[in-house]
């Protein structure tokens, strides 16, 4: 199948849409988790999450720009909409934040719609399980107080 140009194009389109969805989930979660000890400054959290999202898109510009059916600006606009609705106090809590990526994987998978309905729960659970490992690794590596100090320009470490 990977020699079939139409299928490969479909995979590449899906890959970028799922990448943007995963990046969205991850930017919200990591920002909320890393800045959870700051006083309520949601505008700072939004700026940091958006900068992280833009960096992720920019660092993958070669792939992003190679697929006409994916728009980096549309992905960023969708992220901005998500930011406006983010409840930052809840966003760093855990799996509840990872809602966009499972939906995107199901929506963009190059599988006939009538077949997707049989695998929706399995696929959603699979990506949620994968995110669990990512969250645990992040928690082991992140130093929230240092990030908060850098984000606010204070000397607290």
N, C-alpha and C positions, 0 to 999 in steps of 0.2 A: 504494500500500500504506500510505502514511503517513496516509491518511484512514480506514483500518481500525482501529477502536478496540482490538480484540484484539491486532493486530500492534503497535501503538504501546505498549500496556501491556507486551507481551513485550519490546520494545526497552528500555523504561524499567527493567524488572526486571533484564534482562541488564546494562544500563549500570551500575547500582549494584553488582552483584556483581563485575563486571570492575573497576570503580573501586576497590573495597575490596581486590581481589587485587593490582592494580597498586600501590596505596598500601602494601600489605604488603611487596611486593618492594622497592619504593623505600626505605621506612623502614629495612629491614634493611641494604640495600646502603649507603645514605648514612651511616648511623650507623657501620657497620663501617669504611667508607673514611675518614670524617672522624676517627675515633678510633683508627686503626690504630697510631699511634705511642705510645699510652698503654700502661702496664703492664697486665697481664691483670686487668681489672676488669669482668667480664661483667655484674655487677649494674647498674653505671652505664650500660653500653651498653643493657641491657634497659630501664631506666627512660627513657632518652632516646628510644629507638626507639618505646616505647609512647606516650610523650607526643606524639611526632610523629604517630603513627597516630591518636591521639585528636583531635589538632588538625585533621588532615585530614578526619576524619569530621565534627567539629563545624563546620568551615568550610563544609561542604556539607550541613548539617543540613536546609536547606529542601528540597533534592532527596531526601535520605535519608529524611526523614519523610513524603514524599509517596507512597511506594510501600509498600504493606502487605506485599508479599512479600519485603521486604528488612528485616533487623533489624540495626541498628547494634550492639546488644549481642552478637548472634551473631557478627558480623564481628570485633568486639573479642575475643571469646572464642577464635575461631579464630586470631587474631593472637597471643594469649597462649600458646596451645598451640605455635604456631610458634616463639615466643621461647624457650620451654623447650627446644626441640630445636636451636636455632641454635648452630652452632660459629662463634664470632665471628672466629676466626683465618682462616677460609675465606670468610666472608660478604662481605668487601670485594674479593674477588679479581676479580670480573667477572661474566660472563654466567651462571655456575653458580648464582648466587643467584636469578636471575629464573625461578623454576619455577612459582610459583602463578598468575601472570597468564596465561600461555599455556593452562594447564589450564582456568582459569575462562572464558576467551574461548570455548574449544571447548565446554565444558559448558553455558554459559548462552546461547550464540548461538541465536536463535529460528529454527532450521533443523531440519528433520526428521532424526532420528538416523541413518536409513539414508543420508542425503546427507552428514552430517558426516564419515563415515569416509573419504570421498574427499578431503576438504580438510584433514584434521587436520595433516599435515606442513607444508603450505603456510601455514596459519594460524599454526602454532607458529613457523615460521621467520620469518614476517613480523613478528610481535610481538617476537621476539628481535632482529631487525635494527633495529627501531624503538628498542628499549632501548639498543642500541649508541650511537646518537646522543645519547640522554639522558645516558648515563654519560660520554661525552666532553665534553658541555657542562658537566656537574656538575664534572668534574675541572678544567676551565679556570677555574671560578668559586670553588671551595671553597678555604678556607685552613685545612687540618687543624690546624696548630699553634695558631691562634687559637681554633678550636672546642674543642680539647683543653684549652687554658688556661682557657677560660670554663667548660667542663664540670667541671673539677677545682678551679676557684677559685684557680688559680695566676696569677702575673703574667707567665708566659712567653708572648711573642708572636713 
